[in-house]
Amino acid sequence: MLVLWLAFMAGSGVEAFSPNHTPVGGRTLTSLSSKKIVIDDTNSSNRRTFLSKTLSTLPILLPLSANAASVPVQRAVGSAETKCREEGNCLEKFELDGAVGWQWGGTDRCDATDPLCGSDGRLREEALSGEPVPAKVEDLEITDVIELTLKVGTGSITNMQTMKMGLYGNKCPGLVKEMTDLCGRTGMITSQNLLLGAPIKIGDSRGSMTYIRPGERLDFGVFSQKVAYAKSIRRAKAPDEFVPQPKPSGERLDLVKGETSSRVHDVAGLISVPKDGIGYGGGMLGTKDDEAYASAFQVTATSVPDMDKEGRKVIGQILDNKSMDLLAQLAGSPTRKMVPGQKGGTPLIKVSVEDCAIYSVADLVSKTDSE
């Protein structure tokens, strides 16, 4: 399809265009890194040569893993592409990056580790700041607190951050139970009848931020159960006998499908799960069990009415300003975009879930009273 589309563009003389997304300015947390990554400017000419060849032969350009940091960081807007867009002659100069509108390029892309680097590859004048913590809604009681410890970056360029969430256990107990199982030490188990299987856990570096829709929402989950299990046993790959946990079914599925959203998706900082519960966030009936938990839950970065239309269910919220600042930082970070017009993508900077701690509010209150 992309080959035909490129050919149509080349034959019709469509003018170059520029994406219209502009990040929001504000305040941020501690810098992820001040270290710069130097990319050879020859990448632009190499990429143009590659794109020209795709008019006759086009490989499948889809990310194979949520570990975007394992590939070289991409430049988002090159000077040649910018110039031809301004002049409207990208096709004549065979600047296909500029003509297609892909935000790739050479020397002008900001360093993805810079907190001022936006999702479009341009530096912001000011850093992002978080929106207010979601206001308390009557009859919505926080029953459990989750602390996600996130490792932002890889190697020596890392930054540990914490996102604190509260869950509405009284309003949607079945969905909250799935969430606490996913984050708990024992993990989430949907079948005991596996030859060789393992619980689904988002902590212990098995889970990660798998997708970003800039300024709108973040996805967290386990991108591949096989990869997560292999990592847990320190192997390059999982044994052939390994069987992923299937999606929830039977009474468990019926229970969560019968629960309603605790509130609408009208502010930033809400924790949302798929309408049929965790394990059904793939958006496609054919999603394999191994990848069924790649989008276990999402966090809103603004008001997103479309999530209500999707039937998603709010089960909790972010609890403090520091976590809201972190949310804004992550929601505005650079993504990999593989096709023109794509609204989101996998993060350029790897964000893994190092730990997921759960606290019962009742237990915390009891402990405080006893002291």
N, C-alpha and C positions, 0 to 999 in steps of 0.2 A: 504493500500500500504506500509506504514512504517513497519508494522508487518512483511510482506513478505520480505521486504528489510533487516530488522535486522536478520531474520531467514537465509536468503541467506548469509549474512556476517558471521554469526556464523558457518554455514556449510561449507563455502568455505575457511576459514582460511585467509581471507583478512587481510593484515597487517594494523596497525594503521597508520593514516596519520595526518599531521599538516596543518592547513590553511596557505595560503601563503600571506595573506594581511599584509602589514607593514605600519603603519601610517607615515606621513611625519612630520619632526621636524621643529621647528621654534619658534615664539614668540606668546604670547597670551594676552588676556585682563585680567581684575581683576579676581582673583580666585573665583570660584563659592562658595567654602566653604572649610574650613580647618578641619571641623568636620568629623570624621571617623565613619563608620558604622561597628559594630562588628557582624560578622556572625558566629554562632556556627559551628565548624568543622564537627560536626556529620551530617551536611547537605549532605556531600559527600556520606556517607554510606546509608543515607535515600534515596538519589537519585538513587544510584545503585540498591537498593532493588526495588524501583519503576520501574526503567527501565527493570529489569529482569522480572517483572510481565507483562510488555508490550509485551513480546514474545507470551503470550497467550491472553492477553486482553489489548487493547490500547485505552484510551479515546482520544477524539479529542483535539489536543493541538494547539488551535488557540487563539490569543489574542482577548478578547471581547471588548477592549476599547483602545483608544489612550492614556489613562491616565496610562502610564507604571509606574509612581511613586507611584501608589496606591498599588502595590504589593511589597513584600520584594525584595531588590536589590540582583541580582544573582552574585555569584562568576563565573568568566569566565574560569580560568585555574587552576585546582587543582594539587598539587604536585604528587599525585598518577597517575593521567592521564598523566602528563608530563613525568614521569619516564617510564611508560609502552610504551609510544610512542617512546621514545629513544631506548628502548630495543626491541621493536617490538613484545611484548607479551601481548597486552591488552586483547585479547580474552581469552588467557589461564588463565589470572588472573581475568577474568570477569569484567574488567574495561570498561564497555560499553560506558561511556562518551568518553574515549580515543579512543576506537575502532571506534565509529561512527564519531568522529571528532567534536562533539559539544563542544563549548568552555565554558563548565561549570566546576565546581570544588569546591574546598574548600578554602584553606588558601592563595592562590597566586593571587586571583583576586584583582585588584586595586579598590579603593573606587570610585564609579561612580561620586561622587561630586568633585573629584580632577580633575582640568583642565589638568593634565598630564595623566589622565586615558584614554587610547585609545579605539577605537571601538571594539578591540579584547580582552579587559580586561587586557592588559599589560600596565605598566607604561612606558611612553616615557622618553627618556633622556632629551629632550628639549620640551618646549611647542610649539604649533602651531602658525604660523603667517599668516596673510591674504595675498593673492596675490594682485597685483596692481588693483586699480579701473579700470574698463573697459574704454578703450580709447574712446574718442568721435568719432563717425562715421559721415561722411558728410551726410547732409540732415536728420539726426535724431535729432529732437529738443525735449528737455524735456519740456513738457507742464504742468505736474502735479507732485507734490512731495508727497510721502507717508512716514509717520514715524510710523513704527511698534514698539510699546512698548512691550517688551517681559519680562515675569516673568519666570526666570529660577529656577526650584526647587519648593519645597512645604514647608509649615509650616515655621519654623524658619530658614530653610536653603534655602534662596531665594536670587536672585540677579536680579535687574532690568537692562535691556539693551535696546538699541534702534538701529533699523536697518532702515537706510534712503534709500529710493528708488526713482528713477525718471521714469516717464512713457512717452512713445513716442505717444502722443495723436494724432498728425497729420498723422502719418504713419498708425496706426490701431485704429481709433476712436471708433469703435464698441466694440472691445475687451477691450480697456482702460475704456470705460464706464462701462462695467461689473465689472472691477476691482475697480473702484471708488465707484460703488454702493455697492459692497461687503464690502468695508472698510468704507463707509459713515455712518452717524448717522441713516439714514432711512433704510439702508440695501438694499438687492437685492430681488426684488419681481418678480416672473415669472407668478403668477396667482392671480387674485383678487377674484376668485370664490371658496374660501375655507371656509368651515363651521367654522373652528377654525384653523387659521394659523398664521405665524409670518414671517417677513422678515429674510433673511439669512444675518447674520452679523458676521464678523470675529473678531471684537473688543469686548470690555466689557467682556473679558474672555470666550467668546463663541467659539472662534477659538483657534487653537494650531498648533504646529509643530507636524504633524501626522506620519511622516515617515522619516527615514534617510537612504540614500545609501552612506555609508562612503566614504568621500573624493570625492564624485561625485555630489550629489544634495540633497536638502531638500524639503520636501513637507509641505505645510501649507494649512489648511482648517478647516471646521466644521465637525468633525467626525460623529456626529449624530445631526440632527435638533431637534429631540425629547429631547435628553439630554440637548442640549443648551437652548431650550425653558424652560424646567423644572428648570434649574439653574437660568434663568432670572426671574422666578416668585417664586423662593425659595421653590421649591417643590422637593420631591424625584423622581417623575416621571411626565411626561406630561399627561394631561387629555386624556381619550380615544378618545375624539372628535378631538384631534389635528391632522392636516393633514400637512405633510411636503410640502414645495414648490417643484413643479416638475422641471425637467430640462427645460431649455429654449427651445422653439419651435417656429414654424411659421416664420414670417418675421425676428424676432430677431435672430433666429438661422441661417437663410439664410444669414443675414448680416455678422455675424462673420465668418461663414464658407467661405465666399467670400474674407475675408481679408488674406493677406500673412504675413509671419514672417518678422519683420523689419530687422533681421540679423540672421546669423547662430549662433549656440551654440558653439562658439569657445574659450570662455574665462570664467573665474569664475566671478560671480556677475551679471548674467543675469536673468531677471524675465521672466518666461515661463509659458504659459497656454496651455491646450489641444487644438488639432487642431480644434475641434468643439466648443471651448470656455469653460468658467467656468461652471462646472456642468457635464462635460463629461470626467473627469479625472480618472474614476474608472477602465478603461481598459477592462471592460466587459459589454456587452449589457444588461445583467440582473441586473446591479447595481440598488438597490432600491433608490427611491427618497430621503429617509431619509439620506442615506450615499453618495449621488451623489456629494456632495461638500467637501468630506473628503480630496481630493487632488485638491483644487481650483487652486493653482499655485505652481510652483517649482522655486527654486533658484539654479543656477549652482554653484558648488564649484570648478570646473575645466572645461576644454574643454570636451564636451560630444557630439560627432558627432551622437551618437545613437538617441539623442533627435530630430535631424533633420530628421532621418529616420522614427521616430514615427510621424512626421508631426506636432510636437509641434511648437508654435509660440512665438517668443520673443517680449515682449511688453514694456520692460523697463530694467533698470539696477540699481545696487547699486551705491551710489553717493560719499561715503567717505571711508577713510582708516579704521576708527574705525568700520564701519559696515562690512568691508571686514575681519577684525580681528575676529569679532563676528561670521561671516559666517564660517570661518575656524574652530573656536572653536566648533561650533555646528555640523559641518559636520564630525568632528573627535571624537565626543562623543560616549559613549557606547550605544549599542542597544540590544534589545531582539531578539534573533535568535531562531526560533522554530524548524527548520529542517536543516539537514546537507546541506552545499553548499549555503544556503540562503545569498544573497549579502547584504541585508539590514534588517531593522527591526524598530519597534516602539522605541522611545527613552526611556532609563531607567530613565532619569531625565525629569520630566514634563516641557514643555516649552509652556506656554499659552500666547495668545495675549491679553494683558490687555487693550490696546488702539490702535486705528488705525486712525491717523490724516491725513487729506488730505489738500493740499495747491495748489491752482492754481498759476502757475508761473506768469501769466499775472496779477493776483490780487496782488501778492507780489511786482512785478515791479511797478505797479500803486501806491501802498501804499508807496513804497520807494520814488518815484518821488514826491508825495504830501508832504512828510516830508522834 
